[in-house]
Structure formats: structure tokens, C-alpha cells
Amino acid sequence: MTTETQQTCTRCVMDTSAKDITFDENGICNFCTEFLNRSGHILTVDPSIREKKLKDLVKKIKKSGEGKQYDCIIGVSGGVDSSWVLVQALKYGLRPLAVHMDNGWNSELAQNNIANLVRGLNVDLFTHVIEWHEYRKLMQAFFDADVIDVELLYDNAMLAVNYQQASKFGIKYILAGTNQATEGMKMPAEWNHLKFDRKNIFGIAKIFGNVSVETFPSIGVLSFAWHEFIKQNKWISFLDNFDFNKEDALDILERDFGYKRYPYKHYESIFTRFYQGFILCEKFKVDKRKVHFSTLVASKQMSRDEALKGLVGIAYESETELEKDKQYFLKKMGWSNEQLDEYISRPNKPHSAYPSEKPLYDFLLKLYRKFS
């Protein structure tokens, strides 16, 4: 989805659709440079050192879970990253509780992937279901607000549910599918929003429809700080302790657990698929495939030519699949085609136009960096 006026990095595929991009004298962008400077040691670490760190971590997790029903929490979405965390945790003898947050947008594929995994691995699964009419009203409020990060709702609730279950069972470690190899590149500042901004969620909900929040789990900046620094809940990017290759992991998941893959990252949710593949592209002129592919290029899991070819055309397998998801979205949200067109054509607004904890987060982060 590049245009003639855009400049594209000569090493990855990030371009000037990211407002905060800069290029050096060789045309290499700040995104892949920062990524490799920050994460290169993780991607190229000596295998023996990585294995020792992994064994030390597993030992700590097991010790922290002695006498408890579980020794770690693993959030599962049905995607490859979290699925692979679950497989590896069992391989190393951990006793996880799998946690899933259901916001009403799960694809049948994602549900089947999760069911096959927990059954095949014989692990317990806790699923928090948000009442659909409540979640739909929250989504509608975010659409009415014209802010970019509608997925803040799901991401915040998912974080909250994982922390809640960790507190309930006295678990210190939450093992996440986040990793440097496939998603370590920094997201452009204007492409998403602070995931711990409970105030932003509730402020938008009140302004647009005065939504009553009852089954939606949420977490704010101070709650996050309490979990992280007082309760010492450790959110671990578990896959950074492995030589994680996405395609190799997918092959094993398919072979051993009947796993079905998705065309792009985070497409296990029907809404995420429609949001990233249509809403972001059309309303906000953002194509997240660029940062996802660029991470894979920088970590040498995809060639730059493959990434450029992958960016040609729409962010969907086909126009037919896009239209199918569009009609599903319209029916589930109770919208008409005209309402969708009107939403897409409206001016965008920043999250900062509404109540927000971002200034508090920035202040606390500054203090932490100063004294840590």
C-alpha cells in the first residue's frame, strides 16, 4: 500500500506513513535501527547462554509455585505466539493456567485452536466472557470518539484478566507470547495508545452514551504499578528465551495439535482482522503489516522482497473474505453500510482529546528511569 510520494526504508519496509520515521544517509530507518540496537543481543545470543537463562527462569517459576495449584499464567488467544508459549511451558515441566478473554469476536478457527491445544496438553483453561451488549456499547463509544486504538478495549481487559487470575492463585509469573523475534519493533507513536489507560476507556464510555460498565475487566496505570512493583507479578516475554522461528512453530503446531494458521498477525479475532485489514487502512491510513513484516525482515525470518510483495494489495486474503467480514461486522454492530462509510470519512481524533492516564504514566516512567 505504498505510494510514489512515500519513502521506504532500504533495510525493512517501514515508510513515511509513520510520521515519526527518520532515515540515515543510507536510507535505513530509525525503526529497524532502534529494534536491532535494543534487541539484537536477544536475537543473536549464544545458544548455550540462552539455554542456561531459560533453565534458571524455569527453576524460579517452579520454586515460586511450590504448594500451589499452578506456577504460571499463560494468556491464550488462539494465535501462534501464545500457543507456542503453552507448548514450551509444558515441555519444560511448568504447570500453567491458560487464560482467555472472550469479547465476542473470536473466530471459529481461534476457538478450535485453543480447544485443541488445552485438550492436547491437558491444561486447565479459564475464560472470562464480557457480556456482549456491554462490550458493543463500549466499542460504539470508541467509534463515536474517532480514536485510533479501538483494540485498547480488548488489550486492557486481557491484561486485567491475567493479573486478576495471578492474584487469585498467588502466581508471580505471567508468561506472554510477546517476543522480539516476531513483534519487537516499536510501533509508531500515533498507531496505537497506552494499553493501561483505564481512564481513557471510562472517559470515552461516559462521554459517548454514558455506558454502564459491569462485566468489563480493566486496569489503570496505578493498578499496573501495584501489580508490577508491589505484588512483584512478573510479565515475562517467554519466547525470548528460545530461538523462536514462527514458521517452524506453526509447522509443529499444525502437525501435533491440528492447528490452523491465519494469513496475518493477530487475525485470530474477526474484529482484529477487520480493524487491521480495513478500518486502520481506510480511516487512519495505517497498515500494521509494515511493522509486523519489518520485524520479521530485521530478525531474518523474512526477506525484504517477500515483505514488499506481501504489502501489495489489501490486507486480506481476498476481496471476498473482506466483504464477508464487513457484513459480519455490520450485522454484529447493528450498523448500515452508510454508517460505516460515514465513520470512515469523519476526521480522526487523538486519545488525548479525552480523559487519559498517559501524562501520569509518562511521569512515573520518567521517575522509574531516573532512580532505577
Buried (B, 14 or more C-beta within 10 A) or exposed (E): BBEEEEEBBBBBBBBBBBEEBEBEEEEBBBBBBEBBEEBBEBBEBEEEEBBEEBEEBBEBBBEBBEEEEBBBBBBBBBBBBBBBBBBBBBEBEBBBBBBBBBBBBBBEBBBBBBBBBBEBBEBEBBBBEBEBEBBBBBBBBBBBBBBBBBBBBBBBBBBBBBBBBBEEBEBBBBBBBBBBBBBBBBBBEBBBBBBBBBBBBBBBBBBBEEBEBEEBBBBBBBBBBBBBEEEEBBBBBBBBBBEBBBEEBBEEBEEEBBBBBBEBBBBBBBBBBBBBBBBBBBBBEBBBBBBBBBBBBBBEBBEBEBBBEBBEEBBBBEEEBBEBBBEBBBEBBEBEEEEBEEBEEEEEEEBEBBBBBBEBBEEBEEEEEEEE
